[in-house]
Amino acid sequence: MSDVRPHGRSGPIAGPGAGRHLLVVDDDDRIRELLKEFLAREGYRVTGAAHAAAAKRLMELIEFDLVVLDVMMPGESGFDLTTWVRSKAETSKTPVLLLTARGDPDDRIEGLSRGADDYMSKPFDPRELALRVDAILRRTGGKPLTPREIKLGPAVFDMERLELSKDGKPQRLTEAEAQLLKTLAIHAHAPVERMSLSPDTADITGRAVDVQVTRLRRKLEADPKNPRYLQTVRGVGYMLAPD
């Protein structure tokens, strides 16, 4: 691939991105998927979008910690999308890192004047991208750390021990249920994509996640058929809404 130089390290690591959710917007499927894979190895949760319209829909539903945005896209450009991000109250403080094949200084000035936090020209080394993302997040602060315990009515979930209790009594969780609940708790009050919750990449239907959610609702909810805390977000996935 000519636009991105991949690095040889493989396998997930406990990187600086733990608990941070990034949005990667690029119309080139190969570059988008490569960036998603690399940033996931750095510990980030990563969602992808192929164009500005899809990115807007996602940002209206999900609060992202940072957006990695290609400039040259069909339809609405990355410059225009950056302007939109800055114009919306919900996203006005979301950091933006622009990527472009154009290295003209005027383009860099244009991107920064639209409100971008940083600007990288293609081709680039993903290691440098990861360092710049980390630097932006450290500079801008980001969302507060997730509390150790999440309260869900009479139930309490310990984020560190992965233990659930209800009315003071321990509730048994499978490892998959505990990890699913932790992921939802990290992103409390924000929808999480259904397929990103699937621990098994071979499960293209997401059925395993649905089964785990059903079991968790029996342990969390007073009325599992009308959930108050573990909610379904149509067309997206699930959301945890603690007290």
Disulfide bonds with the S-S distance in Angstrom:
none
